[in-house]
Amino acid sequence: MRITEIRSAGLRHGTPEGGWANEIRPEDCVHTLVAVFTDEGITGWGSSFTNDALVRGALDVLAPLYLGENALEPERVTEKLHANTFWMGRGGSITHAISGIDIALWDILGKATGQPVGRLLGGRYRERVRPYASLLMREPRALAEQLAAVRAEGFRAFKIGWGPFGRQSFAVDESIVRAAREAVGAESLLMVDAGASDAFWPQDFKWAVRTARMLADYDVHWFEEALPPDSLHDYVLLRNSAPLPIAGGEVLTRRQAFTPWLQQRAFDIVQPDVTKVGGISEERRIAWMAEECGVRFIPHGWNTALGLASDLHLASAFRNTDLVEYLTGSPFIDDLVENRWKLDADGMLAVPDGAGLGIALDLDAVEKHTGERFGG
């Protein structure tokens, strides 16, 4: 089975709020769909955490390397793409684009063999995974109302992040966390994401230590992105001194970038994003490395339905990965699939058991958010 074409289409008109100093607008493109077509009529779908103009440019560069390649060999093919383009900037937008290709190739392999991706990764430790609802922080009352509404949908784990946290005062930070804990209840998991990868993050190591102690008082499950993303030494110090688990790694790409962070135990929990790091093939290698270094692997998932499906399959294939991120209120998660995601009575998501990624895209929704019409 050979690759005949790869097409991409940027998602717009519904891009969730959030941003890096400058607020993202609904019409901005930060996620791009990737479709891999084959000579046997099987199409695989993936997603890249990158603007569509950059993905199109990457596909033009990569085309001589992937056209005619065996679509049933995702790891070999994507390693070929990495190896022949690292000199253009390993870990940049080309790597993000390759991530979408790799996800799509795993989808094709699963469809061709009639197996879910999780089983192709070596076997499934679980058939369902707990999703944590991920949403931006607001002032305490508005956040509490939003959390209560999301809790009513059946979620039993929650992560709050960014917004005013760490950007106004310590008193504001604590009032937000207190309101969140009261809203979700003592029995629910609550995680806090400072969002220190934001442009011009204002806080330092001592703020992170003080904040970690405060968060522990509210039984926060982990403290995420407490420091700027290149502060390796400070992360090691923070992890060694904090009274709760420290999480991070969503901005890192490719396994080589993760190696020093894992070997030096800078994180308790590492959070690679499958739509950035190089796809399922690369994320699996990072997850194995994390396990060998005593670090827990919980994927970052502020992306699309294809990223969520990939995360569910990866979580099924690793024995200690029992949580996935669920970006609440995003049409790129909820609307792109024909069969909407459903929580069971325990607030869990079933790992798709169909072939490949096990989801079918709603092509009308794809057209609505990309302006392009794709075949099946």
Salt bridges, closest charged atoms under 4 A:
GLU17 OE2 - ARG138 NH2 2.53
GLU27 OE2 - ARG25 NE 3.98
ASP28 OD1 - ARG25 NH2 2.83
ASP52 OD2 - ARG12 NH1 2.75
ASP52 OD2 - ARG56 NH1 3.45
GLU69 OE1 - ARG76 NH2 2.55
GLU69 OE2 - LYS80 NZ 2.95
GLU73 OE1 - ARG76 NE 2.48
GLU75 OE2 - ARG284 NH2 2.43
GLU75 OE1 - ARG285 NH2 3.75
GLU79 OE1 - ARG254 NH2 3.32
GLU79 OE2 - ARG255 NH2 3.41
GLU79 OE1 - ARG285 NH1 3.79
ASP107 OD2 - LYS111 NZ 3.10
GLU127 OE1 - ARG124 NH2 2.40
GLU174 OE2 - ARG178 NH2 3.97
GLU187 OE2 - ARG151 NH2 2.38
ASP198 OD2 - ARG167 NH2 3.37
GLU224 OE1 - LYS159 NZ 2.91
GLU250 OE2 - HIS300 NE2 3.41
ASP268 OD1 - ARG239 NE 3.06
ASP273 OD2 - HIS300 ND1 2.57
GLU282 OE2 - ARG254 NE 3.22
GLU282 OE1 - ARG255 NH1 2.94
GLU291 OE2 - ARG319 NE 3.36
ASP322 OD1 - ARG296 NH2 2.38
GLU325 OE2 - LYS159 NZ 3.10
ASP335 OD1 - ARG340 NH1 2.65
ASP344 OD2 - ARG128 NH1 2.60
ASP346 OD2 - ARG128 NH1 3.02
ASP364 OD1 - ARG373 NH1 2.68
GLU367 OE1 - ARG373 NH1 3.03
GLU372 OE1 - ARG7 NH2 3.38
